[in-house]
Structures are given as structure tokens and as C-alpha cells.
Amino acid sequence: MAKNRLKKNSILNFVAVAILTLIGIVLSVCSFRLPFSSTIYNGFANSISLGLDLAGGISVVYDCSLSPDSNTNDLDRAIDATVTRLESVIGGEYSEAVITRQGATGIRIEVPSVTDSDEIFGLIGDPTPLYMTLEDATDAKAYITGSDISNVYVSYQDNNYGVVINFTEDGKKKFADLTGQAASSGSNIYVYLGDVVQGEYWNSLTCEEKITSGSTFISGGGETAWTYEDAEQYSLQIMSGTFNVTLDLKESSVISATLGTEALKYVIIGGAVGLFLIFLIMWLRYGDFGFLASFALVIYIVLMLFFLQAISFVQLTLPGLAGIVLSIGMAVDGTVIIFEKVREDYRSGKKIPMACKNGFKRAFWPIFDSNITTIFTSLILYILGTSSIQGFAITLLIGIVLSMFMNLVVLRFFVKWYLPFNSVKAKPLHLPKQLKPAKEDTPVVEVVTEGGAANE
């Protein structure tokens, strides 16, 4: 009865996992319209963010030098600050854009799936510095400049669209001083947009008290009320004017998606053929255990597709594909280590359940040590590497973590659920011939002599 109950539980477990896996496969590769809505579900695989080498797009390289009105003499720090602000300016429009430093004075901007370079130049090619003064005059002192601004974004307040300007720590102090003077003197604060403080002011602000919050909201009013598009345009202009460096275009290229599409197609075909060969070899070597390993590997692939599209900063590139292939290889390697340990224990004379238990136990540390080493290597590559190296590192990291879960958790449960169906027959598992019979199979006969000693 107990054995039948174990078999029944195992069947239910396998059926439940198979159903969940089938659902995962459908969600991974299929696209369909969600019931009772107009939303199209594209599947995990189609929702993965692709890098420039796979999706095509724009690649731009700028050479940087300190701008005349920069508030720092440290070019290195100024470039780092500019990268951050470019991420805000361009990332707000193109979430898949990658902005990185190149060399000592360069900045590389890569925007996948964009073929018109004017769209990118329109965001960063026309910086408009912002100045705040207390006088409506061409020679007025600029209390606040673009270098004092940390962020600008569109907001809707008091039934008007406008821009919220957040200041840096230094800018916060300057703005508090500026608003304090304006409040005490009853004067307006004049906001200029342009290369120098000249011409008519862009906006004027009234201030009744000192503002220490480090931010302000600017909008049009009356007949000059802004639309969302107006506010967005001004926010981009102001933000692009906060760069501490001058950007000189060094290189611009449009990368076709054709090469990437072909490469992705061949990787998918090669991956499918490789998986088929892995499944076949695993069955030839390990029999039913090979089927369990193949089942676990399918779950691994579904989880990999899910995490690649779920983690926002992951962008799949050709080096990233190499990371996936390598992680699959290490997952299979872990499976081989486990089953070879099982075969060794069975050959030495242990029964199948004990050989399986010892196999997982003996394989744990070799798998854990090798994978932890690879995880640390991936983290170092991601922190110190360029964008292409980071693409390799992040997919390898995800794959290694999933491979450990597959081998040390999923596969262990599968073997546990399998043993109630076969715990004595070696042939379905392609196990080797035992070198000596199991000790637990040897009958022990005790004979008690008159002296009280026990003899075999």
C-alpha cells in the first residue's frame, strides 16, 4: 500500500510539473491576443530586449572636452556625469539605449531598432543652457546655471503641464539663496534659455518665501499654457544643457539588423540541433535518467527565457548568446557529474536508491565550487567589462544560477519521484555491471555456541 501511494504521488508530481512546463513553453514561444482585451501577448522569447548587433540601430561616438561654463576642472568626473545625464535624456525616449564611456575622453551611444540618426542628434545635438537671474537684463548675474541641475522631467500640476527642475546639492543651496533674495526684495526670478544671458527671458517666477526643497516647477499659463509635447521639449532642452562637457561628434553609423537576424536564426537552429543531440546522448548513456535530465533541461530553458525578458537591464547580444550556450554546457556538465557518481556507487555494489542518494551528495561540492567560481567571474566581468562583455557576463550569470537550481533541486526531485517505479532494475537506467554484490544483500546467520560467543 505504501509503495502504491508513493507511485501515485510521483505520478501526480510529474503530471503537475509537465503541465506547468507545457504552459511555460506556450508562454515562451507563442503570441496571442489576451481574452477580453486588445492587448497582444508576444511571449518570453519575442519580448527579450535585443542589442545593437542583433536588432540593428544607431551607434554614435562623441569626443568630450570641458565646456566653457563647466563647474569642474576634472574632465574624468565631468564625463561620468555626462554619461548619467545622457542616460536620463536618451533613456527617457529609448529605454533600450546603452550609453558607455569609450577610452579616456569618449562616450559611445548605442540605440537598437532606430535607423534615423537625426532622432538621436535631436535629443543631444542642440543643448540649451539654462540661467536664473534676479534682473531682466542682458548683463544680469546668473545665480543658477545648467551645472546646478541634477534632473528635469515633465509634470502636471495645478491643471498645467510643466517641467520639474531638481537641483544638485550646490544648486539647492544656490536656489535657496536666490529665492530668499527674491522673496525679501519682492522681485521676480527670471529664467533664460540660451548660450548667454541675453534677449528676452524665457519665463519669470514669483517667489513669496525661501525655497529649500531643492526643486521647482515651471509651466506656461493663460494663453501660453503648455501642452505635454511643449513640456517634454523644454525638459529635453534644459537637460541637454546641463552637460559639463562639449560633445564633438567623432563617429556615427547605422548598423543593419540583417547580420544580427541571420546570426540569431542560425544560433536558434544550431541550439535546437544541439539540444536534440544532448537529449539523445543522455538517453544512450543514462537511460531513464537521461529522460529526466532532458525534462529538467527543458524547464531550464523556459526559466532562462523568462528571466531574460523579465530583468529590465538585460539586453541580448551576440556575446550574450555565447553566455547562454556556455551556461547550458555547464548545466549538462553538472548532470553528467551527478549520474557518473551514481554509476560509480552502483558499480561498487550499492543498491540503486543508495547509489542515487550518494551520487547527489558526492556531486554537490564539485558542482557548487565550479559554479560559484563562474558566478564570481561573471560579476567581475559585468562590473569591469565593456557593454559587449557585460552582455556575455549577465547571461552567463543567469544561466549558471539556473543550472545549479536545475541540477541540485529539480533533478533531485525527479529522481526521487522516479525511484518508486524502479529501484532495482539496472537495465532501464543503463547502469554498469556491479563488481561485487551489495553488502546488504548478504544473509547473516548467527550461531550461538555454548560459551555464549556468536559465530557466522
LOGU-982639 format. One line per field, with one value per residue (C-alpha): residue number from 0; residue in one letter; x, y, z negated. Coordinates in nm, 4 decimals, decimal comma, always signed. Example, Ala and Ser with C-alpha at 12.3 -4.5 7.8 and 13.67 -1.06 7.14 Angstrom:
BEGIN
k: [0 1]
r: [A S]
c1: [+1,2300 +1,3670]
c2: [-0,4500 -0,1060]
c3: [-0,7800 -0,7140]
***
This chain:
BEGIN
k: [0 1 2 3 4 5 6 7 8 9 10 11 12 13 14 15 16 17 18 19 20 21 22 23 24 25 26 27 28 29 30 31 32 33 34 35 36 37 38 39 40 41 42 43 44 45 46 47 48 49 50 51 52 53 54 55 56 57 58 59 60 61 62 63 64 65 66 67 68 69 70 71 72 73 74 75 76 77 78 79 80 81 82 83 84 85 86 87 88 89 90 91 92 93 94 95 96 97 98 99 100 101 102 103 104 105 106 107 108 109 110 111 112 113 114 115 116 117 118 119 120 121 122 123 124 125 126 127 128 129 130 131 132 133 134 135 136 137 138 139 140 141 142 143 144 145 146 147 148 149 150 151 152 153 154 155 156 157 158 159 160 161 162 163 164 165 166 167 168 169 170 171 172 173 174 175 176 177 178 179 180 181 182 183 184 185 186 187 188 189 190 191 192 193 194 195 196 197 198 199 200 201 202 203 204 205 206 207 208 209 210 211 212 213 214 215 216 217 218 219 220 221 222 223 224 225 226 227 228 229 230 231 232 233 234 235 236 237 238 239 240 241 242 243 244 245 246 247 248 249 250 251 252 253 254 255 256 257 258 259 260 261 262 263 264 265 266 267 268 269 270 271 272 273 274 275 276 277 278 279 280 281 282 283 284 285 286 287 288 289 290 291 292 293 294 295 296 297 298 299 300 301 302 303 304 305 306 307 308 309 310 311 312 313 314 315 316 317 318 319 320 321 322 323 324 325 326 327 328 329 330 331 332 333 334 335 336 337 338 339 340 341 342 343 344 345 346 347 348 349 350 351 352 353 354 355 356 357 358 359 360 361 362 363 364 365 366 367 368 369 370 371 372 373 374 375 376 377 378 379 380 381 382 383 384 385 386 387 388 389 390 391 392 393 394 395 396 397 398 399 400 401 402 403 404 405 406 407 408 409 410 411 412 413 414 415 416 417 418 419 420 421 422 423 424 425 426 427 428 429 430 431 432 433 434 435 436 437 438 439 440 441 442 443 444 445 446 447 448 449 450 451 452 453 454 455]
r: [M A K N R L K K N S I L N F V A V A I L T L I G I V L S V C S F R L P F S S T I Y N G F A N S I S L G L D L A G G I S V V Y D C S L S P D S N T N D L D R A I D A T V T R L E S V I G G E Y S E A V I T R Q G A T G I R I E V P S V T D S D E I F G L I G D P T P L Y M T L E D A T D A K A Y I T G S D I S N V Y V S Y Q D N N Y G V V I N F T E D G K K K F A D L T G Q A A S S G S N I Y V Y L G D V V Q G E Y W N S L T C E E K I T S G S T F I S G G G E T A W T Y E D A E Q Y S L Q I M S G T F N V T L D L K E S S V I S A T L G T E A L K Y V I I G G A V G L F L I F L I M W L R Y G D F G F L A S F A L V I Y I V L M L F F L Q A I S F V Q L T L P G L A G I V L S I G M A V D G T V I I F E K V R E D Y R S G K K I P M A C K N G F K R A F W P I F D S N I T T I F T S L I L Y I L G T S S I Q G F A I T L L I G I V L S M F M N L V V L R F F V K W Y L P F N S V K A K P L H L P K Q L K P A K E D T P V V E V V T E G G A A N E]
c1: [+0,0000 +0,2800 +0,4548 +0,1355 +0,0834 +0,4358 +0,3769 +0,0513 +0,2183 +0,5031 +0,2602 +0,0734 +0,4006 +0,5252 +0,1896 +0,1766 +0,5305 +0,4644 +0,1535 +0,3407 +0,6271 +0,3878 +0,2285 +0,5776 +0,6661 +0,3472 +0,4129 +0,7718 +0,7194 +0,3566 +0,1926 -0,1795 -0,4430 -0,5363 -0,9021 -1,1456 -0,8818 -0,6983 -0,3555 -0,1250 +0,0922 +0,4226 +0,5804 +0,9006 +1,1285 +0,9820 +0,9901 +1,3641 +1,5412 +1,7909 +2,1219 +2,2557 +2,4300 +2,1059 +1,8380 +2,0402 +2,0276 +2,2404 +2,5921 +2,7361 +3,0712 +3,1441 +3,4779 +3,4488 +3,6201 +3,5348 +3,2730 +3,3492 +3,0874 +3,1731 +3,1835 +3,4706 +3,8237 +3,8099 +3,7321 +3,7017 +3,4282 +3,2602 +3,2394 +3,0907 +2,8301 +2,7529 +2,7010 +2,4485 +2,2644 +2,2676 +2,1069 +1,8328 +1,7893 +1,8057 +1,6859 +1,3608 +1,2867 +1,4616 +1,4653 +1,6968 +1,9686 +2,3152 +2,5471 +2,9028 +3,2440 +3,4928 +3,8579 +3,9747 +3,7599 +3,4944 +3,1272 +2,9526 +2,5773 +2,4021 +2,0298 +1,8834 +1,5969 +1,6480 +1,7588 +1,7287 +2,0296 +1,8567 +1,6271 +1,9265 +2,1021 +1,7770 +1,7944 +2,1580 +2,2824 +2,1202 +2,1932 +2,0204 +2,1822 +1,9511 +2,0218 +1,8285 +1,8744 +1,7124 +1,7148 +1,5618 +1,8834 +2,1375 +2,4239 +2,2450 +2,4333 +2,3486 +2,2801 +2,1794 +2,3289 +2,2831 +2,5642 +2,3488 +2,0685 +2,0512 +1,7318 +1,4423 +1,1154 +0,7595 +0,4892 +0,1253 +0,0372 -0,2422 -0,4097 -0,0958 +0,1809 +0,5278 +0,8760 +1,0113 +1,3732 +1,5711 +1,8956 +2,2269 +2,3396 +2,5264 +2,2369 +1,9941 +2,1880 +2,2090 +1,8387 +1,7534 +1,9688 +1,8135 +1,4550 +1,5367 +1,6626 +1,3638 +1,1162 +1,2765 +1,3092 +0,9789 +1,1477 +1,0852 +1,3219 +1,3936 +1,4711 +1,6690 +1,7323 +2,0265 +2,4010 +2,4375 +2,2095 +2,0710 +1,7488 +1,4071 +1,3683 +1,2002 +0,9926 +0,9543 +0,8767 +0,7214 +0,8511 +0,6896 +0,9250 +1,2623 +1,2528 +1,4831 +1,3326 +1,5842 +1,3285 +1,0866 +0,8003 +0,7919 +0,4978 +0,3211 -0,0030 -0,3102 -0,2866 +0,0659 -0,0324 +0,1902 +0,0850 +0,2560 +0,4694 +0,5801 +0,6808 +0,8660 +1,0562 +1,1619 +1,2640 +1,4902 +1,6383 +1,7142 +1,8544 +2,0806 +2,2105 +2,3327 +2,6328 +2,9666 +3,1434 +3,1341 +3,0368 +3,2185 +3,0813 +3,3599 +3,1768 +2,8235 +2,6996 +2,3753 +2,4026 +2,1760 +1,9727 +2,0280 +2,3525 +2,2049 +1,8849 +2,0823 +2,3099 +2,0126 +1,8412 +2,1496 +2,2016 +1,8426 +1,8820 +2,2170 +2,0747 +1,7815 +2,0132 +2,2491 +1,9659 +1,8419 +2,1906 +2,2204 +1,8861 +1,9917 +2,3340 +2,1888 +1,9379 +2,2021 +2,4291 +2,1839 +1,8554 +1,5564 +1,7791 +1,8613 +1,4901 +1,4675 +1,7728 +1,6209 +1,2952 +1,4901 +1,6829 +1,3566 +1,2490 +1,5881 +1,5405 +1,1891 +1,3178 +1,6104 +1,3742 +1,1533 +1,4361 +1,5947 +1,2738 +1,1790 +1,5047 +1,4858 +1,8592 +1,9289 +1,9913 +2,0638 +2,3683 +2,5837 +2,8272 +2,5173 +2,4158 +2,7621 +2,6996 +2,3727 +2,5390 +2,8210 +2,5759 +2,3775 +2,7023 +2,7799 +2,4267 +2,4728 +2,8178 +2,6627 +2,4098 +2,6883 +2,8821 +2,5758 +2,4926 +2,8544 +2,8778 +2,5584 +2,7116 +3,0317 +2,8381 +2,6202 +2,9262 +3,0839 +2,7885 +2,5292 +2,1601 +2,0036 +1,8339 +2,1550 +2,3650 +2,1354 +2,1492 +2,5289 +2,5625 +2,3875 +2,5750 +2,9171 +2,8431 +2,7223 +3,0574 +3,2203 +2,9141 +2,8848 +3,2547 +3,2815 +2,9600 +3,0389 +3,3750 +3,1985 +2,9442 +3,2219 +3,3931 +3,0668 +3,0170 +3,3700 +3,3214 +2,9904 +3,1358 +3,4596 +3,3772 +3,2532 +2,8915 +2,9557 +3,1403 +2,8597 +2,6092 +2,8104 +2,8519 +2,4851 +2,3509 +2,6219 +2,5373 +2,1655 +2,2397 +2,4783 +2,2355 +1,9577 +2,1849 +2,2568 +1,8835 +1,8160 +2,0813 +2,0682 +1,6931 +1,4813 +1,6758 +1,6991 +1,3180 +1,2755 +1,4999 +1,3194 +0,9824 +1,1184 +1,2546 +0,9122 +0,8692 +1,2141 +1,4548 +1,6046 +1,6298 +1,9616 +1,8907 +1,6397 +1,8998 +2,1888 +2,3857 +2,7129 +2,7612 +2,8342 +3,1830 +3,0594 +2,7178 +2,5714 +2,6597 +2,3001 +2,2076 +2,4410 +2,2496 +2,3955 +2,3447 +2,4239 +2,5033 +2,5277 +2,7702 +2,7625 +3,0247 +2,7891 +3,0043 +2,8335 +2,9766 +2,8810]
c2: [+0,0000 +0,2394 +0,1692 +0,2294 +0,5586 +0,6659 +0,5798 +0,7730 +1,0793 +1,0587 +1,0420 +1,3467 +1,5356 +1,4539 +1,5454 +1,8781 +1,9709 +1,8602 +2,0806 +2,3801 +2,3182 +2,2966 +2,6262 +2,7750 +2,6592 +2,8151 +3,1416 +3,1375 +3,0977 +3,1815 +3,5177 +3,5680 +3,8229 +3,8203 +3,7268 +4,0162 +4,2778 +4,4261 +4,3502 +4,1242 +3,8852 +3,8292 +3,5527 +3,5489 +3,4888 +3,7759 +4,0152 +3,9871 +4,3173 +4,2788 +4,4580 +4,6613 +4,3665 +4,1653 +4,4325 +4,6885 +5,0585 +5,3684 +5,3817 +5,7251 +5,8125 +6,1572 +6,3032 +6,5106 +6,8263 +7,0587 +7,3180 +7,6890 +7,7153 +7,3853 +7,3996 +7,1499 +7,1098 +6,7312 +6,6024 +6,2406 +6,3246 +6,5551 +6,2717 +6,0359 +6,2995 +6,3495 +5,9753 +5,9812 +6,2767 +6,1276 +5,8162 +6,0411 +6,2354 +5,9439 +5,6657 +5,8520 +5,8225 +5,4927 +5,2543 +5,0090 +5,2684 +5,1917 +5,4807 +5,3921 +5,5504 +5,4697 +5,5273 +5,8247 +6,1001 +5,9221 +5,8387 +5,5704 +5,5764 +5,2698 +5,2757 +4,9484 +4,9414 +5,3060 +5,3854 +5,7655 +5,9254 +6,2647 +6,1352 +6,0921 +6,4119 +6,5974 +6,4970 +6,5785 +6,7858 +7,1174 +7,1806 +7,4848 +7,6147 +7,7476 +8,0536 +8,2082 +8,5728 +8,8406 +9,1035 +9,1318 +9,2477 +9,1119 +9,1604 +9,0190 +8,7852 +8,4185 +8,2676 +7,9260 +7,7565 +7,4186 +7,2652 +7,3164 +7,0954 +6,7223 +6,6241 +6,7669 +6,5901 +6,6594 +6,7009 +6,8068 +7,0429 +7,2951 +7,1947 +7,2790 +7,0824 +7,1956 +7,0834 +6,9973 +7,1008 +6,9190 +7,0790 +6,9324 +6,9837 +7,3008 +7,4063 +7,3506 +7,5981 +7,8500 +7,8205 +7,8668 +8,1815 +8,3060 +8,2532 +8,4077 +8,7248 +8,7348 +8,6927 +8,9631 +9,2154 +9,1355 +9,0830 +8,8103 +8,5312 +8,5414 +8,2198 +8,2342 +7,9618 +8,0250 +8,0279 +8,3502 +8,5609 +8,7848 +8,8692 +8,8135 +8,5873 +8,2505 +8,2537 +8,4560 +8,3166 +8,4890 +8,3859 +8,4649 +8,2663 +8,0962 +7,7513 +7,4898 +7,1735 +7,1701 +7,1659 +7,3941 +7,3606 +7,5838 +7,5995 +7,8257 +7,9963 +8,1593 +8,1827 +8,0399 +7,7206 +7,4294 +7,1011 +6,7801 +6,7986 +7,1531 +7,0484 +6,7435 +6,9533 +7,2052 +6,9305 +6,7729 +7,1109 +7,2016 +6,8577 +6,8567 +7,1964 +7,0573 +6,8776 +6,9814 +6,8796 +6,9765 +6,6831 +6,6638 +6,4004 +6,1566 +5,8637 +5,7832 +5,4666 +5,2893 +4,9161 +4,6900 +4,4282 +4,1800 +4,0373 +4,0083 +3,8477 +3,5898 +3,5209 +3,4807 +3,2449 +3,0237 +3,0250 +2,9080 +2,6332 +2,5283 +2,5340 +2,3129 +2,0602 +2,0711 +2,0100 +1,7142 +1,5612 +1,6252 +1,4528 +1,1572 +1,1172 +1,1485 +0,8697 +0,6436 +0,6899 +0,7067 +0,5567 +0,6742 +0,9113 +1,0714 +1,1384 +1,3026 +1,5169 +1,6236 +1,7158 +1,9273 +2,0944 +2,1985 +2,3623 +2,5320 +2,6830 +2,8090 +2,9755 +3,1256 +3,2852 +3,4150 +3,5851 +3,7284 +3,9193 +3,9906 +4,1563 +4,5105 +4,5773 +4,2579 +4,3182 +4,0134 +4,0457 +3,8029 +3,7697 +3,7216 +3,4269 +3,2811 +3,3153 +3,1223 +2,8425 +2,8183 +2,8068 +2,5266 +2,3347 +2,3770 +2,2658 +1,9461 +1,9018 +1,9147 +1,6493 +1,4252 +1,4620 +1,3537 +1,0478 +0,9358 +0,9433 +0,7333 +0,4825 +0,4599 +0,3872 +0,1279 -0,0421 -0,0640 -0,2724 -0,0338 -0,0589 +0,1967 +0,4195 +0,4391 +0,4968 +0,7874 +0,9391 +0,9147 +1,0355 +1,3663 +1,4026 +1,3425 +1,5660 +1,8638 +2,0213 +1,9768 +2,1408 +2,4104 +2,5048 +2,5292 +2,7279 +2,9700 +3,0413 +3,1126 +3,3367 +3,5490 +3,5696 +3,6828 +3,9533 +4,0863 +4,0887 +4,2714 +4,5362 +4,5983 +4,4988 +4,6964 +4,6702 +4,3625 +4,1858 +4,2809 +4,1160 +3,7932 +3,8194 +3,8759 +3,5875 +3,3581 +3,4634 +3,3955 +3,0644 +2,9425 +3,0203 +2,8389 +2,5408 +2,4982 +2,5105 +2,2571 +2,0060 +2,0354 +2,0843 +1,9947 +1,6874 +1,5581 +1,5706 +1,3989 +1,1088 +1,0841 +1,0644 +0,8055 +0,5534 +0,4195 +0,2882 +0,1346 +0,0890 -0,2495 -0,2810 -0,1550 -0,2051 +0,0848 +0,3127 +0,1753 +0,1147 -0,0837 -0,4348 -0,4488 -0,5583 -0,7218 -0,7845 -0,5283 -0,5923 -0,5513 -0,8479 -1,0928 -1,3025 -1,3119 -1,6223 -1,6092 -1,9299 -1,9107 -2,1629 -2,2970 -2,0453 -1,7666 -1,6391 -1,5510 -1,7036 -1,6682]
c3: [+0,0000 -0,0910 +0,2388 +0,4361 +0,2515 +0,3397 +0,7051 +0,7068 +0,5530 +0,8015 +1,0946 +0,9663 +0,9197 +1,2693 +1,4257 +1,2401 +1,3414 +1,7020 +1,7218 +1,5802 +1,8221 +2,1166 +2,0110 +1,9825 +2,3356 +2,4748 +2,2909 +2,4167 +2,7902 +2,8726 +2,9452 +2,8961 +2,8063 +2,4396 +2,3802 +2,3342 +2,4256 +2,7234 +2,5740 +2,7743 +2,5726 +2,7572 +2,5493 +2,3464 +2,6468 +2,8504 +2,5540 +2,4869 +2,5425 +2,8282 +2,8511 +3,1406 +3,3069 +3,3229 +3,3724 +3,5705 +3,4915 +3,4384 +3,2973 +3,2126 +3,0578 +2,9108 +2,8044 +2,4858 +2,3642 +2,0774 +2,1696 +2,1043 +1,8270 +1,6582 +1,2791 +1,2575 +1,3892 +1,3586 +1,7095 +1,5911 +1,3413 +1,5915 +1,8464 +1,5865 +1,5002 +1,8694 +1,9188 +1,6340 +1,7848 +2,1333 +1,9842 +1,8492 +2,1743 +2,4194 +2,1883 +2,1339 +2,5059 +2,5853 +2,2896 +2,4691 +2,5342 +2,3948 +2,3058 +2,2023 +2,1827 +2,4570 +2,3892 +2,1845 +2,3394 +2,5467 +2,4966 +2,7043 +2,7539 +2,8973 +2,9662 +3,1033 +3,3561 +3,4608 +3,8172 +3,8233 +3,6579 +3,6590 +3,3844 +3,1548 +3,2604 +3,1980 +2,8327 +2,7631 +3,0562 +2,9554 +2,5864 +2,4403 +2,1205 +1,8503 +1,6364 +1,3472 +1,2520 +1,0386 +1,3133 +1,6571 +1,8156 +2,0625 +1,8155 +1,5120 +1,2795 +1,3361 +0,9941 +1,1309 +1,4407 +1,6057 +1,3996 +1,0878 +1,2231 +1,1491 +1,3320 +1,5334 +1,6114 +1,7257 +1,4622 +1,4395 +1,1560 +1,0978 +1,4254 +1,6249 +1,7908 +1,6979 +1,6029 +1,2604 +1,2118 +0,9430 +0,8306 +0,7187 +0,3591 +0,4588 +0,6786 +0,3905 +0,1762 +0,4612 +0,5343 +0,1666 +0,1620 +0,4875 +0,3718 +0,0352 +0,2021 +0,4379 +0,1511 -0,0639 +0,2215 +0,3905 +0,7281 +0,9800 +1,0758 +1,4500 +1,6342 +1,9584 +2,2149 +2,4463 +2,4894 +2,2906 +2,0770 +2,3470 +2,5209 +2,3676 +2,0708 +2,1205 +1,8037 +1,4843 +1,1414 +0,8438 +0,5032 +0,1683 -0,0532 -0,0565 +0,1084 -0,0430 +0,1105 +0,3968 +0,6795 +0,8630 +1,1093 +1,4190 +1,6598 +1,9037 +1,8140 +1,9627 +2,3403 +2,3306 +2,1470 +2,2455 +2,3930 +2,2871 +2,6033 +2,5156 +2,1648 +2,2943 +2,5479 +2,2818 +2,0394 +2,3023 +2,3984 +2,0385 +1,9548 +2,2598 +2,1478 +1,8163 +1,9670 +1,8184 +2,1388 +2,5034 +2,7246 +3,0594 +3,2974 +3,3799 +3,5370 +3,6455 +3,8134 +3,8892 +3,8271 +4,0293 +3,8472 +4,1311 +3,9901 +3,6427 +3,7703 +3,9665 +3,6700 +3,4364 +3,6814 +3,7099 +3,3320 +3,2823 +3,5444 +3,4002 +3,0480 +3,1481 +3,3156 +3,0178 +2,7707 +2,9743 +2,9720 +2,5966 +2,5339 +2,7499 +2,5883 +2,2391 +2,3127 +2,4691 +2,1678 +1,8766 +1,9974 +1,7934 +1,6000 +1,9354 +1,9930 +1,6509 +1,7286 +2,0622 +1,8885 +1,6367 +1,9218 +2,0906 +1,7632 +1,7510 +2,0984 +2,0167 +1,6996 +1,8922 +2,1480 +1,8677 +1,6784 +1,9943 +2,0692 +1,7076 +1,5961 +1,7318 +1,7717 +1,9679 +2,3373 +2,5511 +2,7773 +2,9754 +2,6801 +2,4643 +2,6818 +2,6218 +2,2471 +2,2808 +2,4782 +2,2223 +1,9301 +2,0990 +2,1403 +1,7697 +1,6790 +1,8793 +1,7255 +1,3774 +1,4766 +1,6078 +1,2803 +1,0787 +1,2885 +1,3171 +0,9362 +0,9262 +1,1703 +0,9623 +0,6442 +0,8150 +0,9697 +0,6237 +0,5031 +0,3667 +0,4468 +0,6820 +0,4162 +0,2091 +0,5222 +0,6202 +0,2721 +0,2590 +0,6194 +0,5477 +0,2196 +0,3745 +0,6756 +0,4688 +0,3847 +0,7301 +0,8899 +0,6224 +0,6293 +1,0077 +1,0412 +0,7574 +0,9221 +1,2509 +1,0749 +0,9226 +1,2618 +1,4241 +1,1616 +1,2154 +1,5942 +1,5569 +1,3239 +1,5138 +1,8709 +2,1703 +2,2890 +2,5059 +2,2223 +1,9845 +2,2201 +2,2009 +1,8239 +1,7363 +1,9478 +1,8135 +1,4575 +1,5042 +1,6739 +1,4023 +1,1208 +1,3077 +1,3819 +1,0108 +0,9386 +1,2138 +1,1057 +0,7279 +0,6826 +0,9870 +1,0952 +0,7369 +0,7066 +1,0437 +0,9395 +0,6041 +0,7818 +1,0286 +0,7760 +0,6608 +1,0181 +1,0494 +0,7610 +0,8558 +1,2359 +1,3699 +1,7403 +1,7872 +1,6295 +1,8376 +1,5193 +1,5363 +1,4043 +1,0320 +0,9341 +0,6124 +0,4595 +0,2243 -0,1387 -0,2426 -0,0200 -0,2001 -0,4548 -0,8018 -1,0167 -1,3824 -1,5700 -1,9465 -2,0965 -2,4460 -2,5503 -2,4540 -2,1582 -1,8303 -1,5094 -1,1485]
***
